[in-house]
Amino acid sequence: MQEEASYICDACGEEIVIPVDLTAGADQEYVEDCPVCCHPNVIHLQVEPDGDVRIWAAGEWRRLCDELFTLPPGSGKFFFFF
C-alpha cells in the first residue's frame, strides 16, 4: 500500500505530496489548503480493488458550485448564467 500520493493544486498548479491515511476508509473526500498558495482544494482519494491509490483535487469553489446548482432530477427548475 502506498504511504504517500500527490495531487496538483487547482489554483497554482503545484504538485503537492500528502500522506495516505486509510483509517477514514477507501473512498474519501476532504478539504485541504494548498501549502504553497493557501487556496482550499477538495481532495478525492480512492483505493482501487488492486490496492492502487487514486487521488485528485478540485478547487473548493467548484464543490460549492456543484452543491448550489445541482438540482434533483425532475425538479423542473433551470439556472441561466450570463
C-alpha positions in Angstrom: 0.0 0.0 0.0 1.2 3.5 -0.9 2.2 5.7 2.1 2.2 8.9 0.0 0.4 10.3 -3.0 0.4 13.6 -4.9 -2.2 15.9 -6.5 -1.9 19.1 -8.5 -3.3 22.2 -6.8 -6.3 23.5 -8.8 -5.2 27.1 -8.1 -1.4 27.3 -8.5 -0.6 24.1 -10.4 2.0 22.9 -7.8 2.3 19.2 -7.2 1.5 18.5 -3.5 2.6 15.3 -1.8 0.4 14.1 1.1 0.4 11.0 3.3 -2.2 8.4 2.6 -4.3 7.6 5.6 -6.8 4.8 5.1 -8.3 4.9 8.6 -11.1 7.1 7.1 -11.9 4.5 4.5 -11.2 3.6 0.9 -13.3 6.4 -0.6 -12.5 9.8 0.9 -13.3 13.5 0.2 -12.0 16.3 2.4 -10.8 19.9 2.1 -7.1 20.8 2.5 -5.4 24.2 1.9 -2.5 24.2 -0.6 0.7 24.6 1.4 2.1 26.8 -1.5 -0.8 29.2 -2.3 -3.2 28.6 0.6 -6.2 28.1 -1.7 -8.6 25.3 -0.5 -8.7 22.1 -2.5 -11.2 19.3 -2.3 -9.1 16.2 -2.1 -10.6 12.9 -3.5 -8.9 9.7 -2.6 -10.0 6.2 -3.8 -8.4 2.9 -3.2 -8.8 0.6 -6.2 -9.5 -3.1 -5.7 -5.9 -3.9 -6.6 -4.7 -1.6 -3.8 -3.6 1.3 -6.0 -4.4 4.7 -4.6 -6.1 7.2 -6.9 -6.0 10.9 -5.8 -7.1 14.1 -7.4 -8.1 17.6 -6.3 -10.6 20.3 -7.4 -10.9 23.8 -6.2 -13.3 24.3 -3.2 -15.3 26.8 -5.3 -16.1 24.0 -7.8 -17.5 21.8 -5.0 -19.6 24.7 -3.7 -21.0 25.5 -7.2 -21.8 21.8 -7.7 -23.7 21.8 -4.4 -25.6 25.1 -5.1 -26.5 24.4 -8.7 -27.2 20.6 -8.7 -30.9 20.1 -8.7 -32.8 16.8 -8.2 -33.9 15.2 -11.5 -37.4 16.1 -12.4 -37.4 19.3 -10.3 -38.3 21.4 -13.4 -36.0 24.2 -12.4 -33.3 25.7 -14.6 -30.5 28.1 -13.9 -29.3 30.6 -16.5 -25.9 32.1 -16.4 -25.0 35.4 -18.1 
